[in-house]
Amino acid sequence: MTIRQDTQGFPWHKAAFAAAAAAGVVAAVIAVLTGIFYVQAGQADPQTAPHLAQLRQQLSQARQDEGLKDQIRQEALALRLRQAHLRQNMLVGLWMLLGFSGLAVVALQVGWTLKKETPAPDASGEPAVRQERSANLARYTMIGSAGLLLACAVLLTLAMPSYKPLEMPGGTIATSGPATLPAEKIATTTSTPQPQPYPSPQPQPALVKTVEGVDYATTEEMQKNWPMFRGPGGLAAARGEYPITFNAKEKQSLLWQVAVPLEGKSSPLVWQGKVFLTGASRTTQELYCFDAKTGKLLWTGKQPPSRRVPKRSEEAAAHEEAKLEEESPAREEIKLNDDTGLAPNTPATDGRHVFAVYPTGDLVAFDLDGKKLWSKLLDIGNNPYGYASSLAVWRDLVIVQLDTDDETKSALYGIQGATGAQAFKTIRPISGSWASPIVANTPTGPQIIAVGDPYLMGYRAQDGKEMWRAEKISNDVTPSPAYADGMAFACQSGSGLLAIKTDGKGDVSKTHLAWQGEENLPDIVSPLADGQYVYTLTSGGTFTAFAAKDGKKAYEKELDMQFNASPVLADQRLYLLGLNGKMLVVASGGEYQEVGHGEVEGPCHATPALAEGRIYIRGKDCLYCISEEK
Amino acid sequence: MRPTSWLLTAIAVATLAAMAWGSVERFPPPELPADHPLPQPTTPAPRGGDLALLDVAVLLATLALASVFAVVLRNRKLMLATMLFSLAYFGFYRRGCVCPIGAIGNVSWALAGGYVLPAVVLVFFLAPLATALITGRTFCASVCPLGAMQDVVALKPVKVPFWLEQILGLMAYLYLALAVLLAWTGSGFAICQYDPFVSFFRLSGAWNMLAIGVALLAIGVFFARPYCRLFCPYGVLLRLLSRVSWKRVRITPAECIRCRLCEDACPYGAIRPPTDTRPTDRRRGKLILACLLALAPVLTAAGALGARRLSGVLWQANPTVRLAQRVAAERAGEFSDTTKASEAFYRSSGNFEALMAQARQKQVDLADGATWLGAFMGLVIALKLIGLHTRRRRQDFEADPAACLACGRCYNYCPVHRAHRTGDFATLEKLKAATSKT
């Protein structure tokens, strides 16, 4: 007995099955075509196309080949267009596949429904009993399954190794092996297509025995101290009040004076009761840590030069040379100008570690107690006067500006302070420079601002990504940039003074140029900005103040002194340290007004450090601490 | 041409016009100079206010219609139409998101304090549950795009032994517990990540998920709605609430003639026979029940302990733990390269100590969560055992409120329903007579 009689008359179910078969065949054909499109689209991927990869390889050998660049662009565009076309086809194919598959399924459903005859009622058997048997069976099966699961769990527990929680640094993770990252393997952020490996000729840079957690000082801590060249962020501004009159020779306001073992032109750092300074000879490079209150030398961190330092004219220590050659005959010799000296680069501290770099390219990290953590050898390339840029810090990163005469090797590095691992590397289209980077909290976020021939450039501090660049600073760029209130300033004698707004993207040479100055341009001394004025000081002693907003000159003063040290600002006073050891204290503002003066024994090449009410000045073979403390 | 055809043609033309109006040209991309500053990648904005409200309105409307069609009108064709519309809207137009099943992850994450739950997601999560309390699982029947996808391909469903379905059905509980645990601990939205049909809705996706989707559809030809019956975590919640629903699908609109045709119609094995006989040995039954009740805490405790012991397996599911393990291994020199995640960590100047602390906290959370998961599964098994042992009194053939997906297939098979629909009570009387003879 049946309820429906659909099978009588025209066999609609057969028509439905035929339609399903036809739709299925069409769907299969579409599936094959779509698959072909998919494979072809994969082959047309510009990222993986072998021909393009080959061209890119060629470009890495000839970076200036504009014709090759054009060819790559054209072929990449053609591939992208083809890929887009194939993907469009694939999308259409997928929709058609879906449609015909759905049609086939629906036709099959209709066919089955039409064909199926509703069965006759069947009240035979005992469904309730059957149901009860099924339930019993399910119960027993479930008990069996639960038992089986428990048995499996027990077996797994016994067989599998027990999972141990992650151990904190200082445990097995920290001590079981070298604790620095494989810096060479970390991808780099470059503005050129070819990534450059981090220059680390040492086979195993890991020297850390105990890993400290990555930690960094707060902004407040940084502001209280003097952590890098020209203080917090390199902005040459200190908190607090400082002596305005002193005389080291007459012990006036002199807290202490201590001999520095080795020569150098680097500036001191101050961090929570400790003063750091570098010095070097041709056989050793040293980082000194003095007690800020007493001047006592607490420790010396030594780093042998990995490259050979050329003899100076007055030096003829033949036995010393022979000894060096014997120790490391394969060492290459660096170029180094006598004026640059053996320790011109100011070290830096992130408050947890202290980092020093030398013209030999040796970058070394110590903890605050003098324990050496790691060292690296930077590829300093060819630098006619010697590598002299100072280090900067941002959070736990030590920032290295490494500009060489070979533009493909100039780069900005971010290196993890704790481990020495490279966090980023950004190639700079810059020839050799001697300026140092600064770190500024701009309205668009923290930026590393660095200058060289021919660009003043801003980088995102987090990853070193270039944000903007402005032309044109040229010649042997030595003064470091200044920053205040969203404006970056850079200058170089024979070039110009640029005032650039830092919220731009890309080339901002014209779009974000606030103003440009052309007179009284310094050649060594870095400018200083206090938000209202930008102060420049030539090495010949011409001191000038420009209005920060429009570059209008407020005043110009000839100081009749030579200057190498950069001015610093504290309590609305500018501290100008002359090469002869005399310091002028001038009120900041639009009018020149001397408010104090001091003197130590010169020559003074290094910029003074100001922290906790004390002024630290590197003089002739000495470090002076000027303070009104008794 | 009939008016209906005119109407359908007009709708089709309007739909195509709307698609053309809303489309944007994506290719070809502009040719950019080498120094062009590339824009920063951004997270796509969520669906805007009015359109989100439209989604909610469509959900509520389809739920209401599905309930009316299933319970009041008892009309399978209208239910099918609603199902196909939902498949088109929630599946292919909305690309499977937002959906109540995936919303389990959102709700869990929000309850854990992970984020503020969007109101739309909350409505999507709650509305089908509320509907289940009123009319049973009509969401499964006509609104869920995943269910619709499987329903369409259920061509030759076969009966699966009751015991086997009961055992396999435990997977849904496990999946629910895992999904909640992973979302709660911020380890990910497993349900969305492993949605087997989203690849179809989006016409793209990972090969493994596409393969799983195809396999489920292939199985679904013979075993109707395998995902719904064996895996769906939201189905667990609907199953629970449907047991106490106010109205539900009833096979026959009047007295059941016990023809058993509905058993043949139901592809989900959800029809339960009447219980005419009384249990013969009530004392034995009580004894077994007592044993099962005693077993419940044992199973719960065993599940909790076993799962806690194996919780280390779950650690790998958490990205923070994975990253910490990787970074620690890289720092220990076990790897000579970095992963994308570890590289991003270094570039963000991440604090390793803080990362380790976070990872350890996640491990503790996952271990605690695994304990609860094990206890939950032990309890579920215990309750299932008790449920299987307990007899429920049924006068007629009835759809199991928990297992019934409210598809309405049984309506047209039921002679009583057909007689009421056509007025042909003579045939019904004949069938009654035939049934009583057999």
Interface residues (C-beta under 8 A of the other chain):
Chain A: M1 I3 K69 R73 L77 R80 L81 A84 H85 Q88 L91 L94 W95 L98 G102 V105 V106 L108 Q109 W112 T118 P119 A120 P121 D122 A123 S124 E126 P127 A128 V129 R130 Q131 E132 S134 A135 N136 L137 A138 R139 T141 M142 I143 S145 A146 L150 A153 V154 L156 T157 M160 S162 Y163 P165 L166 E167 M168 P169 I173 A174 S176 G177 P178 A179 T180 L181 P182 K185 I186 A187 A206 V211 G213 V214 D215 Y216 R395 D396 L397 Q416 A418 T419 A421 A423 F424 Q462 D463 K505 G506 D507
Chain B: R26 F27 P28 P29 E31 A34 D35 H36 P37 V152 V153 L155 K156 P161 F162 W163 L164 Q166 I167 L170 F200 L203 I257 R258 C259 R260 L261 E263 D264 R272 P273 P274 T275 D276 T277 L299 A302 G306 A307 R309 L310 S311 G312 V313 W315 V321 A324 Q325 A328 E330 R331 A332 G333 E334 F335 S336 D337 T338 E343 Y346 R347 S348 S349 G350 N351 F352 E353 A354 M356 A357 A359 R360 Q363 V364 G378 I381 K384 L385 L388 H389 R391 F397 Y413 P415 R418 L431 A434 T435 S436 T438
